[in-house]
Amino acid sequence: EDAMGIIRNIALPSKENRLLLASKPFLLDAIVVTALNEKNNYKIRENCSAILWYLAVESEIRAKVLFHHGVIDALMRLTSDLYLKTKLNAVSAIGNLATAPHTKSHLLKHRSGEVLDVFLDIFRRREDSDVVRRAGRTLRHLVNKETVGLIAIHNGFLDGLTDCILTDKYEEGYQSVKIMNILSAEINSPLPEHGLILKALTESALTGEPSIREIVARTFSEQASIKENRSAMVDHPEFLKVLGQMILEQNCTVETMEYVVCTIANLCSAKYVKRRIVIEPILLALEKISISNETSQSVLAGIIVRLASLPQNRAILANYCGLIGCLARSLQDIYDKNEREKIKKVMLQLVPLM
């Protein structure tokens, strides 16, 4: 205990001390061996975790620390320690080590993705919220364009995040959906990994927590803004139904409504999508938004006009009086002559079919 306490006191005060400690391989060996083998004295394990955290703070030596034999194994063991401070230190140390671009793949490939399994287990257990937040930060640091494929295809990882989002554990769900948002931002169709992420997001969309559902909606909106993604989204067997249902939930936020409107506006820019998107959940959702969100009237009118450009859609649209009412209200905010004429033309097409 005294030896690890002394090393910790040396590492704490200054950057120079931490750089000096990292240059002594025998000291790192001692810390690793102690962390892996100490079973009885919680204070010794806490000191080991604190030293590794202090060293991981310094960007100049992160790679040296990470690549030192046994450091990752030691930190993995300490993340499941019964003592909270030890656990927090270890998770924070891995989070700092994951910030360096050339360390991400090494961490992810260690023991076939052990870090993903360990951190997913942190979400699954009812851990302290600080531990969960730091674990979420670490997983987000691990994501970039080179690593996103490794993460998306890791066995059970996306399914595990989905389970966390759908449980009643707010912090775990919130961190999980933020990770999915980062993953989604780094990968686009037609890569197979995009389909895995889209499936996980679609299954997560009907979580009972409004703020988490809002992040899912934002992610859909970001994905739909990329032309290459739109056909994959519409072709997903449950996506459009779920997109509409997100709005029809009682506790839907204004922000979720706006993200869904942006998603639909982007999706219905293609003729193929216009045919597929005219389904009851989407049209009921658009009706609800037209009543609940006055600021979206002109965007909604643009969507309706685009959908009505296909003759086979008009008879369906005419069954939803709220959409025709939206067209009428939008004329109060749209001053462009051509746009107004388009809206009036669609109204004249739909009203006789009501």
DOSE-688948 format. One record per residue (C-alpha): residue in one letter; y, x, z. Coordinates in steps of 0.5 Angstrom, whole numbers, plus 500, padded with zeros to 3 digits. Each point is the difference from the previous one (the first is absolute). Example, Ala and Ser with C-alpha at 12.3 -4.5 7.8 and 13.67 -1.06 7.14 Angstrom:
<nodes>
a491525516 s507502498 
</nodes>
This chain:
<nodes>
e500500500 d505506502 a499503493 m501494496 g506498504 i503507499 i499500493 r503493500 n506502504 i501506495 a500495494 l505495502 p506504501 s502503493 k498500493 e499508500 n495499506 r496495495 l500504494 l497506505 l495496502 a498498493 s499507498 k495502506 p493497497 f497501506 l504495504 l499495495 d492501501 a501500507 i504493500 v495497495 v494502504 t503497506 a502494497 l493499497 n496502506 e504497506 k497494503 n502500507 n507502501 y505495496 k506504502 i497506496 r499495494 e507498500 n503507500 c495502494 s503493496 a507502502 i500507498 l497498493 w505495500 y506505501 l497505495 a500494495 v507499500 e502506497 s499499492 e500508499 i493500504 r497493498 a495503495 k498505504 v498496506 l497495496 f496505496 h498503507 h492499501 g499494505 v507498500 i499493497 d493499503 a504501507 l505495498 m495495498 r497501507 l506499504 t502494496 s495496504 d501503506 l501495506 y506503503 l506497496 k505506500 t494504496 k499495495 l507499499 n501508499 a494500495 v502495496 s507502499 a498507499 i495498494 g506496498 n505506499 l494504497 a500494495 t507501497 a499507497 p498498492 h494505500 t497498506 k499492499 s494501495 h497505505 l500495506 l497495496 k495504497 h498502507 r493498502 s500495494 g506496502 e499500508 v508500501 l500493497 d494497504 v503503506 f506497499 l498493498 d496500506 i506501504 f503494496 r493496502 r500501507 r506497505 e503507501 d507501503 s506498494 d503507500 v493503498 v499494495 r507502497 r499507500 a494499496 g503496495 r505505499 t495505499 l496496495 r507499496 h501507500 l493502497 v502495494 n503503493 k498500493 e494505501 t497497506 v501493499 g493499496 l496504505 i503495505 a499494496 i493501499 h498502507 n494496502 g502494504 f508503501 l503494496 d496495503 g501503507 l508499499 t499493497 d496498507 c505503504 i506496496 l496493501 t499501508 d504498505 k502507502 y507501497 e502507500 e493502497 g501495495 y508502499 q498508499 s494498495 v504496495 k505505500 i495505498 m498495495 n507500497 i500508500 l493500496 s502495495 a507503499 e496506498 i495497495 n501496494 s495497495 p495501497 l497504505 p494497503 e503502507 h506495498 g495494500 l497502507 i507500503 l502494497 k494497502 a501502507 l508497500 t497494497 e495499506 s506502505 a505495497 l499494505 t500504506 g503495506 e506505501 p506499496 s503507500 i494503498 r499495494 e507501498 i498508499 v494497496 a505496496 r504506499 t495504497 f498495495 s507500498 e500507499 q493500496 a502495496 s507504498 i495505496 k498497493 e493503500 n498496507 r502493498 s493499496 a496502506 m504496505 v499494496 d493501498 h498501508 p496493501 e504499507 f507503499 l504494497 k497495505 v501505505 l507501498 g502493500 q497499507 m504505503 i506496499 l497493502 e498503507 q505497505 n503506503 c501503493 t507505500 v505499496 e499508498 t493498498 m502494496 e505505496 y495505499 v495495497 v505497495 c501508498 t493500499 i499494496 a506502496 n497506498 l493498498 c503494496 s503504495 a494501496 k497494496 y493501502 v502500508 k504493498 r494497498 r496502507 i506499505 v501493499 i495498506 e501495506 p501505505 i506504496 l503494498 l500497507 a503506503 l506500494 e501493502 k501502508 i504506498 s505496496 i501495506 s500506506 n504505496 e506499497 t502507498 s494500495 q501494496 s502504494 v494505500 l496494501 a503496494 g499507496 i492499502 i500493498 v503501493 r495506499 l494496502 a503494496 s500504493 l493498499 p499493498 q493499504 n504502506 r505495500 a496494502 i497503506 l507502502 a503493499 n495498506 y505504505 c506496501 g503506504 l500505494 i504495496 g505499506 c500508500 l502500493 a506495501 r502504507 s500506496 l506498495 q505500506 d499508501 i498502492 y507501496 d497503494 k500495494 n493503497 e497499507 r502493501 e498498493 k493503501 i500496507 k502493497 k495501494 v494501505 m503494504 l500496494 q493502499 l497498507 v503494502 p497496494 l493502503 m501498507 
</nodes>
